[in-house]
Amino acid sequence: MADKETSNQDPMPGMPQWEAEPKRRLTKILLIVLSVLVVAVWIILIIWLFRTEITKYAKPLEVGASLTVLLAPIIAAAAAVERMLEVIFGLIESNWRTAVAYFGRGMRWLKSAETEVIQSRQWLADVSTRYNKELSNIALDKDKSLAEAFKEKQAQIEAAQLVMTQAAQRLTQAEATLAQVTSSDDYKSAKAAAIILIGPMFGVATAIMGSLQIFAMLGISVVPVHLDVLVTGLVIGTGSNPIHSLIGVLQRAKDTLDSVSVYFKRKESPTS
C-alpha cells in the first residue's frame, strides 16, 4: 500500500504537471480547430451578409461637412472592435500560455519558467515560516524585558529577514521572466496575423448589424449596398488609428474638391 501511494506522488516536486512534447501536440491540434472555426465563421458571415436586406444610406454629402463627425459611427465601431480584441488576447495571454509559447519561446522554456515560479513561491513560503518561528521563539524571561530578549535574537531575525528578502526578489524575477512569454518576436508576428484575420470578422459582423456603409456616407452611391457593408466591415476591423488616418486623407481631398467647386461656381455666377 505504501509503495502504491509513493508511485502516485510527483517524483519532482515543484514541477508543472505536464510534458512539453504532448502539450505542444495538443496545443497544435486546438489551434488547428480554432483556425477551422474562424474559416467557418467567415463563411457564415458572408452568407449572412448577402442574404440580409439592408437599407441603403441615402443622405447626400454636404459641402464643408466634417468627415470625422459623419463617420463617427464607424470610428466608434472600430474602437469597440479594437477593445474587444485587446480583451480576447489579454485572456489568452493570461490563461492559455501554452498557445503563446507555441508561437514564441517554446514549451520547454515555458515549463522551465513555470517551474521557477512554483519553486520560488514555495521557497518564500518556507522562509516566511522560518521567520515567524524565529519571532515566536523569543522567550519572555521575567528578569528580562521584551527588548532585551529581542536583542538576543536580533542576529537570527536579521538573517531570516535577509533570506526572506532574497526569496521575494527571486519570486519577482521568476514572475517577470514568465511574463516575457508574450514578448518574443515570433509571438508578436503570430498575434498580428491573427488580428488581421479576426479583427475584420468582428468588423463585418458589426457593419451588418449596424447597416454601416462608408461609401454611401461619403456620397458615393454607385457601390452596391452589400459590397459597401462588406468593405466597411473590413475597414472597421483594421482598428481606429488606420481609420483616423484614412479620414484625414479623405478630409483633405474633400476640402480641396469643395474649394475647387466653390471657385468655379463663383466664376460662373454673374459679377455684381
Beta strands, then each sheet from edge to edge (+ up, - down):
end
